[in-house]
Amino acid sequence: MIEIRGLHKSFGSLQVLKGIDLSMEHGKVLVIIGPSGSGKTTLLRCFNLLEIPDQGSLSLGELNLEFTQNRKIPHKTLMALRQKTGMVFQSYNLFPHMTALGNVMEGQVTVQKRSKEEAKQRGLELLAKVGLSDKAEAYPHQLSGGQQQRVAIARAMAVDPEVLLFDEPTSALDPELVGEVLKVIKQLAAEGMTMVIVTHEMKFAADVADRIILMDNGVILEQGTPQQVLEQTENPRALQFLNRLS
Ligand code: ADP
């Protein structure tokens, strides 16, 4: 369902992605781990073209994109790809002047052109799903970080994306709030939502991932099942990273 081939991305003279190949199937969870600065977030942002790769190709469903440094991606293609993806950021990025329900309705009304009534119904369903039925009318500043992140997940789901992308969804949270967010993500995984997750939570990665990729310095060091990557790797750099964590 998602296929990436030969993906390269530089910022000025800094080469951040140096030829990434991966593929994943519908309904699966791919977790990206690796040291800080290895290119995990940049790779994730390439999935929905928040970063435009310099080289390589990306296929998502029936959309196929080829990148070369000098070719601009047509706006229509960008929008088509973005509509297939929902992004959950480290720092929630909720609209501060809108209620939880307002946040979850916004994209449905503006992007999907749903009626307000329809968007409200779907929004309430999704807030119930993330355990926040009683917070529909609360504003972001009235919510804990964990609750804000759960609203952000509901918002990302509201436009019916084919894949949800998570960029370190718990790393801005106080430790006691991490569990409630991971629980929601695990529930989505159990329901067959296709997801790509960048995380430092190794236990969570082992629990939720169908496949893990371990990145280092712009390349994939290891990829495979959680067992293959976390327990059976013999790659010295991978071992160094994993040992440092445990
Ligand atoms: P990770 O998520 O693994 O920590 P990132 O993808 O965030 O890694 O960053 C990889 C490298 O790219 C880092 O050296 C970072 O400073 C650099 N980088 C990321 N985004 C930008 C940007 N927009 N402009 C310049 N450098 C960037």
Boltz pocket constraint, residues with backbone or C-beta under 6 A from the ligand:
constraints:
  - pocket:
      binder: B
      contacts: [[A, 11], [A, 14], [A, 16], [A, 34], [A, 35], [A, 36], [A, 37], [A, 38], [A, 39], [A, 40], [A, 41], [A, 42], [A, 43]]
      max_distance: 6.0
